[in-house]
Amino acid sequence: MTFAVDTENILTRDVAETRSSLVSTTSYTLELALKEHAAEYQGRCIVEFDYRPGGNGQLKLDFITKEIHAITLNGKATEEYHKGDFAIYLDKNHLRAGRNMLEITYTSVFDKTGSGFHKFHDPEDGDEYMHTDFEPYDAHCLFPCFDQPDIKASYQLTVTGPSKWTYIHNTRPEHTRTDGDEVTIAFKRTAIFSTYLFALVVGPYTKWEDRYNEIPLGIYCRKSLAKYMDADNIFAITREAMGTLETYFDYPYPYGKYDQVFVPEFNFGAMENVGCVTFSEHYVFRNKKLYSEHLDRANTITHEMVHMWFGDLVTMKWWNDLWLNESFADYLSYFAMSRGTLFSDALEHMFVRKEWAYQQDQYSTTHPVASSARDTIEAFSNLDGISYSKGASALRQLQYFIGDEAFRAAIGKYFKRFAEKNTTLDDFLSIMSETSGTDIIVWSRQWLETTGVNTLLSRIDNGRLRIEQQGSAENDLIRQHALEFTGYRQVGDKLVEHETQKIIIDGKTAEAQLKPDTAFVILNTHDHDYVKVFYSPDDLAIARKSLQTIEDPFARRLLWGSLWQMVRDNAFSPTEFIQMGIDIDMNEKDLSILNSHIIAKIKAIVSVYLTDDNRTIWMPRLNAMARERLALPENSEEEQIIWFGLLHETALLPDELDYLHALITGTESIASLEIDQEKRWNIIARLMAFGHSEAEPLFSREKELDKSDLGQKKAFMVEASRPQSTAKETCWKAFTEQSSHSTDHLRYGMKGFQWRTQKDLLAPYVDRFFEALEKVYTERDVHYSGAFGHALFPQWNQTLGMLEKIEKFLAEKGDNGSELPALLRKLLIEQADDLKRILPILERQQGKERAYR
């Protein structure tokens, strides 16, 4: 027969739906043989499945491999198949109605992209490490399978390899046989789950053990990082999270063990493989970190644990309902932490996370929380601020709207009804409506099936609070909002909390009676709603004078967050924000607010929202202020880390760069601050980029001191920072041509390539960037092409000419880039949207006004 063969490594929803109607009751038996220092591995996979005849005459089995040695179908060798680049196609005439067994032996090549079956060589000790990462569509890089979420299966894995390695899988070993330097481990057959949740991690890992009740807990990291692992802290977070979630969900942890493995060169923060969560090594803290960074790590740990229920036990049917995994994990991780003792202020930090959603939701590429996903590429593109943070915010709104008890009861019922099954939006809405007695379908249409963020404006008029709701620029949709507001009295220069009320906003306007003497109001107290809040000029005047007198840190955080959104929307001057931050920062005692909402935003403004003229004015002022703050003897170590970050990123003038040089050489020091390895590399990169005379000898010395893989990657970042055309050209070739380096290694070089002060040197790479884009996005994997597109886009070129260049490029590729790879089209449209936002802000600083489309 003639086989219809895919030309791209993509699975469409239509093909997946057809296949799931033909295939069911699937199981895999997998044998792998791994050798030390090998580029390849051997595999044997038995796929058993029930088949219901139908379709177009062929059955697709997803599989990427170097070579197939033999295929046996139902006990007989067969050649009635076709091997494409991304799949095996079976002739349906040779399949039985009912049970079938397919056996395939093969040789495959390890990946170096961070996904698939990735292999890493540790330069410090020569050891090798391997890990899998399959979301949304990479399980078929390891073994032949029906690689879609709704064809769930069980897996029985046997691995043979060097006995000095550790082998970690979704289940625990059942049998182990050692023969000299080689070991064979047969793991217990797994529970039923989707292919993308299969895990295998291999290498000479260091292990720590603990228990939660009867559940064995494991933590692993590679040997060269073991000295940095704070296992006791991570176990404490793990035990508290598991206890909280089991109680809240009214459903026990569904798997037999819980391992957490920190793997090298991971593309994401973490991945929720059943019973074997993999984490980026960025969460192995090699130096002192801020409280907010510890909280973020704890949130990632808790997020992945939520997935054991939302995602692993109950899985979305197709990727359009990705939010059934990610929105729940994103919200309930913060919520669960807030109910514990380790990070009880977690919901305040969720407000910082929500900025991701606001940004994504204001792009013209935004999508509903319950979105479409025509194929696995669109599914990958939906791993964004909408599926995660906006969905999380909508769930927080729903919980506040129907009450926690109804929300909690519905979740417990959801797990009991759909355990080991797949669900859709309708399943969620049905069970929430049934449990709460409220029609959640109406709520869903407003929040889960639409796009855009509303803005609320308020004013006090004759003792009443008057609120105006505005729709988004894209669709002008008005929603129903359930939120709190807090009113304050003015007592001298202080704002004193006076009242808190709940209000339902159901239309363009709403009103509430205030207590006498209420002079200032903060909307959305405690952040139950997904909405932007803007302030009038009169309210801004009060905030400038009295913001720091508000006792509730969450309220101060909300107010700073609103000011930042106003800057982004050109409703509040970026230089006024900086000045307000300078005036207030000494009085802000909550360091996470100081860092996340003042200093981080000031650095962002300096980087993005200032003209070059204003940048040269404000950077020295900020650098001098940071140096003054660093000299205060009463500062804690955490404060010093925050102020050093500002000092480093605003160093521009020769004496400022000389001070950084003095810090790294030890001729100057800062109390309570260690210039650790990370800071040393970042200082050297900045000195190199600015052409400091001592940069080269510092660079040579640091390369000798730091032989780690991270040291090599940071060295590449410094190489890329060199203000020399030959260095830029060498790096550019590494980025655009096939390289022996991993995606992660090249990503560090991309981070160092572009510096605003090197505009003349970088000018030729504007055209070359656009010339390379299609080839990169067509020929390279999604992780590499995404890194290339985001890191090497000429962010420094904030001009109308750049906007026009993007729009011309898109116009030449079909209707607004319709002929381009989907991820590339999305990137360019969002970069154009960013420029349409930035350019009016820059021109306003120059006293110009221009209308943008």
N, C-alpha and C positions, 0 to 999 in steps of 0.2 A: 504494500500500500504506500501511498504518498503521505508523508507526515507534515503537518503544519508546525513549523519550528519557530520559537521565539527568538528575536534578534536582540533583545535586551533582557537583563536580569531583573525582570519585573513580574509580579503576579497581579492581575487585574481582579477586581471584585466579581466581575461576571464569570471569569474562569473559575474562581474559587467557589462561587455559589453552585455552578454546574458540577464541579468536582465533589463538593460535599453532598450532593444529591446522589452520587454514584458510589461513594466510598464511606465506610463506617467501621466501627469496632476494630480499630487499628492497633497494632503493637509492633515494636521494633526490638530486635535482638542484635546488638552491635558488638563487634570485636575489633579492637585497635591494637596495632603493634607499633611502639614508639622506640626510636633509637637515639642515642646520645649523638649530638653534633650532626644531625641529619636534616636535610632540607625537606624530606618527604616522610610520609608515614603510610602504613598499610592498613586497609580496612576490609571488613566483611560485615555485611548488613543483611539481616533477614527481615523483610517487611511482610506482615500478615494483615489481611484486611478482607472485609466483606465487600463484595462488588455487586451492584445492581446495574444490569446492562442498560445502556442509553448513550446519548451524546453523538459525537461526530466521527466515531471510529477509532479514536485513540485516547489513551489515558496518560496524562502527564505526571511524572514523578520528578520533583525538583531535585537537581543534583549538579554540583560543580566539582569536577575532579580532573586529575591529569590523565589517568588511564583506567579503563575498565578491563579487567582480566577475564571475567566470565559472568554470565547471567543465567540463573536457573529459575524457571517459572513452573511452579507446581511439580517440582521434582525432576524436570527435564531441562537440559541445556537448550537455550533458545537464541536465535539471532533475529527474532521477529520484533525488533525494536530499533529505534533511532537514537543516537546520542548527539544532542545538541550541545552548545557551549554551557547551557544553564539547566538542562533537564534531560531526562530519559523519557522517550515517548513509546508506549507499549501499544501494540495492535490489539484492540479490544476483542477481536475475533478469537484471540488465544487466551482470553481470560474466562474464568468460570463465573457463572451466576452463583453467588454465595462466597465461600471462603477461598482465598487465594494466598499463595506464599511465593514471594519473590526473593531470591538470594543473589547478592551482588558482591563480588570481590574487586578491589580497586586499589590504586595508589594515588594519593593526593599530596599537595604541596602546602606547607604551612603558610599562613597569611602574615603580613607585616603592617596591616592597616589598623590594628587595634581591635578589629572585629573578625568574624569567622572563627578560625582556630589559629590564634595569633601566637607567634613564637618570639621570645625576647632573650637576648644574650646579655648577661650582667658583666660589664667590663671590669668591675672591681674584683670579682673572684672567679670569673669564667663560667659561672653556672648558667643553666638554661631554665626558662620558665615558659609555660604554655597556658593559655586560657581560652575559653570560648566566650563569644558574645553574639547573640543571634537576633535581637529585636531590630526591626520588625520581620526581617526576611533573610536570615543568614544561616539557619540550621542546616540547610542543604549544602553549605560549604564543608560540613563535616561528614554527613551521611545522607543517602538518598531518602527522601521523605515527602509527604504531603504537607508542605511548609505553609500552613495557614492556621489561624487560631481555633477554628471550629472543628478541625479534625483532630480531636484530642486522642492521646495514646498513652500506653505504658511503655517503659523502656527497660531493657536489661542489658547492662554494659559490662564487658570484660576487657581489661586493659593489660597488655604485657609491655614491660619496659624496665629501665634500670632500677634496681632495688633501692638505690640511694634517693630516689625521688619519692615525694608524697603525691598521692592521687586522691582528688576530692571530687565528689559527684553529688547528685541530688539525694542519694541514699548512702547508707553505710555499707562497707564491705561485708559480703556473706562468706566468701571463701578466699583465702590467700595462699599461694604456693610460691616458694622461693627456690630458684635453681641457680646457684652461684651468685653472679652479679645481676641476675634478672628476676623479676617478680611478676606473677600473674595474679590479678585481683578481679574476682567476680563480685559485682555489686548486687545488692538486692534489687529485684524488679521494683520500679517506681510506682507511685500512684498515677492516676490518669491526669495528664496536663498537656498543654499546647507545646508544639515543637520549639518555639522561640524561648521557652523556659528551661530547656535542657542545659546542663552545665557539666563541664569537665575542666578541672584546673590541675596542672601538673608541674612539679619542680621540687627542689630541696627546700621546701617551706619550713619556717619555724612555726610551731604551733603552741597555743595556749588553750587550756580547757576549763570549763565551768559547767554548771547545770542551772536550769530553771525548772523546778519541780522534777519531772521525769524526762525532761527534754535535754539531751546533751548539747552544749554550746561549744563552738570552736572559733578561734580567731587565728588567722594565718597571715604572714607576710614573708617576703623573701629574706634570706639570711642577712644580707648587707644592710637591711633596714630594721632588723630586730631590735637594735639598741634604742630606736626611737619609739617603739610601740608602747603605748600606755594602755595595756590590755585591761587592767582593773577598771579604768574609767569606762571603757567601751562595754565591758561586761555589765557594769552597773546600769548603763543606759539601756542595754539590751534586756536585762531582767525587768527593769521598771516598765519599759514599753510593752513587753509581752504580757505582763500582769495586767496593765491597764487595758490593753486591747482585748484580751480574753474576757475580761469582765464586761467591758462596754459592748462588745459584739455578742455576748452570750453564746459564744461558740469557741471551743478549744482550738489551740494551735493545731492545724490539720496535718502536720508532717512529723516524721520521726526524729529529726535532728535539725539544728540550725547553725550552719557555718557561715562565717563572714570572712571573705578572703580579699586582701588588698593586693591587686595585680598590677604589673607594670604596663604602661602605655595604654591605659584604658581610655576610651573616647568620651565616656559620660562620667557623671558623678558616681553612679552605681547602677546595678542591674539586679532585678528581683528573681533570679533563678530559684526554682523550688528548693528550699532547704540549703541553698548554697549561693548566698548573695555575694556578688563581686563588686569591689569598690576601687575607685581611683586611688593611687598612692598619694595623691595630694592630701588625702585625709590621714596619712601617717605624718604627724607634725614633727618636722625636723628642727624647728626653732619655736620660740615663744609666740603664742597666738593670742588674739583678742578674745574676750568672752563671746562676742558675736560669732566668731569663727568656730569656737567650740560648740555653740548652739547650732550653727548651721550643720556641723558634722553630726551632732545628735539628731537633728531633724532628718538628715539623709538616712541615718540608721533606722529611725522610726518609720520614715516614708517607705523604705524597702520592706519593713516588717508588715506594714499595713497591706502591702501587695500580696502577702501570703494568703490573705483572704480576698481582697479586691484585686483580681487580676490572675492569681494562680488557682485558687479554689474555684472561684467564679470568674469567667473570662468573657470579654466582649466577643460577640459572634464574628464581627469584622472590624476593621480599623476605624470606620466612621464613628464607632462608639468607644474609641480610645479613652475618652473622658471617664468611662465607667471604671477604668483602672486608675488613671493619673489624677483626675480631679479629687477623687476620694482619698487617694494616698497623700496628695498634697495638703488637703485640708485636715484630714484626721490625724496626720502626723503632728501638726502644730497643736491641734485640739488635745490629743493624748498627752503630749508633753506638758500642756498647761494644767493637766489634772494630776501631774506628778510633783515631785519635790526638787528634781535636779534643774529643771528649766521652766519654772512655773510662769515666767513672763513670755512664753513662746508666741502667744497670739499677737503680742506687740510686734514681734519680728516678722510675722506673716504679713504685716502691713508693708514692710520693706520689700518683701517678695512680690507683693501686688503691683509694684511699679513695672515689673516685667509685663504683666497683663495690660496695664494701661497703655504702655508703649505699643505692644503688638496689636491691640484692639483699635488703635488709631491709624494703622497702616491700611492702605486700600486692599491689601492682600488678606485682611482679617477674615475669619470664618466663624461660624457658630461653634459653641462648645460641643454640641452634638453635630458633628460636621460631616461633610462628604469625604470619601476617600476612594477614588476610582481605582487606585492601584497602590502598591506598596511604596512607591516614591512619594505619592501624596500623603500616605500614612506617615512616612518619615518626616515630611515637612510639617506635619501637624504635631510633632513633638515640640511644642512651643508654649508661649505664655498664655495662650487661650486654653489649650487642653489641660494645662497644669494650673496656673494661678487664677485665671478668670473662672474656670470651673470650680476651683476650691472656694473662691469668694462667693459664687452662686450657691454652693452648698451651705456655706455659713449663713447666707441670707435665708435659705430654706429652713435651716434648723431654727433660726430666730423666729421665722414666720409661723411654723407649725408647732414649735416647742420641742425641747430636747427629748422628752420621753417618747413622743410619737416618732421622732427621727430615729432614735435609738432602737425602738421596737421594730421599726421597718427594716433596719439593717440586719437584726438578728433573724427575722423572717426570711429575708433575701438569701442569706447563706443556707438556711435549712432547706429552702425550696429549690435552690439552684446549684447546690454543691456539685463540683466536677462537671458542670454544664456551661453552656454559653448563653449570654443574655444580650438584649437590645435595649434601646431607650424605652420602648413600650413596657418591657418587663419592670424596669425601675419605676416608671410613672405609675403603673398599676399597683405595685406593692406599697408605694408611698401613699397613694390615694386611699387604698384599702385600709391602711393602718392608721392614718391621720384623720380620716373622715373629711378630708379637704380635697377638692378637685385640683390635683397637682398639674394636670394637663394645661390649664390656663397659665399657671406659673411657668411651666416649661416653655410654652410658646414665647413668653416674654424674655426668658433668661437663657435657656439652653439652645433655642432654635433661631436666635437673632444675633446680630453683631452690634458693636458700638458701645461706648460708655457714656452715661448721662453726666451732666454737670448740674450741681445745685448752687444757687446763689441765695443769700438771705439778707434781710434787713429788719431792724427793730423799728416799729412804727406805732406810737401811742400804746405801748405796753403789749403789743402783739408781735409775734415772730411771723414774718411773711417770707415764704420760700418759693422760689421760681425754679422749675426743672427745665433744663434744655436737653434736646436730643443730640446725638452725635452728628458730626458734619456729614457723614455718609448717608444716614437714613432718617435722622430727626425723630427716632422712635422715643416715645414717652412710656415709661414703665411704672409699675407699682413698687414702691420702696417701703420697707419696714426698717426703721432706724431709731436711734436715740439721739437726743441733743442735750448739751449741757450749757446752762446759762451761768454767767459770772457777774458779780458785783464789782464795781471799781471802788477800792478802798485805798485812797492815796494813789500811789503808783502801782498797787497790787491788784491782780485779778483774783477774786476769792470765789470759789465754787458756791453756787447759790441754789441750783435746781437741776434735775435731770428728768427728762420726759421721753416716753416712747411715742413715736408719731408714724402714721401711715400716710405716705404721699401717693395719691392716686389721681394723677393729672398734672397739668402744667403748673399749678399753684397749690399751695397748702398754707394753712395758718394754725397758730397755737397761741393761747393766752400765756403770757409770761408773768412771773412774780414781779412785784414792784422792785425797782432798782436794778433789774437785770440790764447790764450795759453791753455785754459781749456774749456771743453764742458760738460754740463749736458744734457743727453738725457731724453726725455719724460717730458719736462717742463710742468707743470700744470696737469700732470698725466692723459692724455687722453687715454693712451694705457695700455693694460694688458701685462706687460713684466717685466722681471728682467733686471737691468742694472749693469754690472760689470766694474770695473776700473782697469787699468793697474798699475804696480808698480810705474811708473813715475807719473801718475795721483794721486795715493794714497799719494805720497810724497808731491805733491802740496796741496792736501786736508788736510793733517796733519798740514801743515804750515798756510793755508789760509782759511779753510772752514768757520771760524767764521766771516770773513770779507765780505762774500756774503750778500748783503742787503736783498734780497728776502727770507723771512722765508720759503716759500714753497720750494724753491730750496734747502735750507739747510736740510729741512725735507726729500726731495727726496734722497739727498746724504747720510744722515744717514740711511735711509731705505735700500739703496743699500749695505752699509757696513754690515748691519745686515744679509741680504740675503747671502752675501759673507761668513760671519762667519758660517751660517748654511750649506753652501755648501763646507766648508773646504777650501775656497779660501782666507780667511783673518783670521789671528790668533785671537782667543778670548781674549787673554791677551793684544794684540795690541789694540783691540777695547776698552778694559777697560782703558788702559793707555791713549788712545786718548780722551776718555770721561772725564777722570780726568783732562787732560791738558786743555780741552775746556770748561767744564761745567760752570765755573765761568763767561764766556763771552757770554753764550747763554741766551739771554734776553726773548726769547719766551718760556714761562714755559711749554706749552704743548709739545714743541719739547724736552725740557730738561727732562720732565717726560716720555713721550711716547717713544722717540727714543734714549735717553741716559741712564737715570737711570733705567727705566723698563728693557731695554735690558741688562744692566750690571747685574741686579738682576737675569735675566734669565740665563745669562752666568754662574754666580756663582752657580746657582742651577743645571744646566744641562751640561754645556760644559767645565767644569774644572775638572782636576784630583783631587783627595783628597789632594795631596801634594800642588798643586797650590791653591786649595781652602783655605788651612790653611795659605798661604802667602797673598792672596789677600783680604780675609774677614777682617782681622784686619786693613789693609791699608784703605779699603773702610769705615770701621766703624769709624776710626779716622778722615777721611776726612769728613764724614757726621756730626760728632760732631763739627768739626771746622766750617763747613758751618752753622750749627744751631746756633752757637755763634755770627754770624754776626748781629749787631743791625739793619742794614738797610733792612733785609729780610722782605718780605711780609708774611702774614699768609699762602698763597698758597705755597710759597717757603718752609716754615717750614714744611708743610705737606709732601712735596716731600722728603725733606732731612730726616725727621723722618722715613719715610718708608724704606729708605736705612739703617739708623741706626738700626732699629728694625730687619731687615732681615739679617744683617751681625753680630749681636751680638753673639759671640762665646766664648770669653775668660771670666774668672770670673769677672774681673773688668768691662767688657762691660755689663755683665748681672747685676752686682751690680748697674750700672748706670740706667738701665731700672727699677730696683727695687726702686731706689731713686726717679725716675720720678713718679712712681705710688703712692708712699707714700707721695710725696710732699716735701721731703728733698732737691730735686733738681727741677729746673724748667727751661723751655725754653721760651724765649720771644716770644710773638705772637703765641704761640701754646698751645691749651688746650688738656690735656690728658683726652679725653672724654671716654664715655662708651665703644665704639668700640676699642679704643686703649688700654684701661685697660684690656679687655678680651684677646686681642692679646698678650699683654705683659705677662699676667699670663700664657697663653698657652705656650709661649716660655720658661719662667722660669720653668714651670712644666716639660717640655720636657727635659730640661737640668739639672734637679734635683737640682734646686736652693733651699737653705735651707729655704727661706721665702715663697716659692711657696704655700705650703699648707695653712698657715694662711691667705694669700692674697686671695686664692681661697674660703675659707670658708666665709670670709667677703664679697666678691663680690657676692656670691650667695644670701646672705641676702639683699644686696643693690639692686640687679636687679632681680625682680620677673617676668619680662616679659617673653613671649614665646621665644623671641630671647635670653634672658638671660639664659633660661633653655637649649636652643640648644647650646649656647656658652659654658655652663658648661659641657655639654656632650663632646664637642670638647676638653676641658681641661682634662676631665676624660680619654679620649682616648689618650691624649698626655703623660700620666704618664709613666715614664720609669720603669714599674713594670709588671712582667709576669701575675699576677692575674688580673690587670686592663686590659691588652690587651686581655686576655682570655674572660673576661666578655663582653667587647665590641665586640669581634669577634662573640660570640654567638648571640648578639643582631643583628649583621649584617646578619648572615646566617640562623637564625631561625625565625619563624613567630613572629612578635612583635606587641604590641598594639600601638607603636609609629608610627607617620606618616613618610612617605618617607623623608620629609624635615628634620625632627628631626634626623633621622638616617644619613642623608647626612652630617650633621655637625660633627657627631662622626667620620665618614670616613675621613673628612678633617684633623682631629687631630691625626689619627692613626699612620701615617708613618712619621718618622723623620730620616734623614740620620745618625744622631749621635746615633741612636738606632739599628744599623745594627744587632748586635748579638741577641738582643731581638726579632727582626722582622724576623730573618732567618727562624724559623719554619713555618712562615705564607706564605712563598713562595709556598711550596708544597700544603699547605692547601687552598691557593687561587685557584690554578689550580684544586684541588679536588672539590671545591665548585662551580666552574663556570657554568658547564652545568645545574646543578640543579637550580641555581639562574636565569639563562637566560631562562630556560624552564618554571619555575613555577611562576616567579614574572613578574610584568608589565615592560614595556620598560623603564619607567623613573627610577624605582628602579634598574633594572639590569644594566642600563647604568651608574648610579652613582656608583654602586658596582664595575663594571669593570674598570672604569677610576680612581676612587679615591683610590682603594685598590690594583691596579696593583703595584708591587714593583719597583717603579721608581728609588729608591735608588740603585738598583742592576744593575748597568750599566756594565755588563760583557759579554764576549763571551759566557759564560755558560748560561746566561739568554736567549740570542738569540737562542742558540741551544735548550734550554728547550721549548721555544715557538714553534720553528719549528718542534720539535719532537711531541709536543702535537697536532699540526695541522696535521702532517703526519699520526698520529694514528686515525684521524677522517675523513677518506676519502681523496679525492684528495685536498690537501691543506686546510683541514678543511671543506670540502663540506657537511659533515654530521652534522656539528654544527649549532645551531641557527644562522641566518644570521647576526644579530647584534654582536654576540660574535665573529664570524669569522672575521668580519670587524675590531673589536677592536684589536684582536691578530695580525692580519696582519699589522695593522698600528703601533702597539707597536714594532713589529719586524723591520718595516721600520725605525722607529725612532732610534732604536739601530744601525742599519746599517749606519745611518747618524752620530750618536754620537760617536761610537767606533773609527772610524778613526781619529776624532778630538782629542779624548783623547790620542790615541796612538801616534799621531804626537807630542803631548806635551811631551811624554816620549821618543821621538826619534825613534819610531817604525813605520813601515809601514806594512799594511796587506791589501790584496785585499778582498773586500766583494762582495757577490753576488748582 
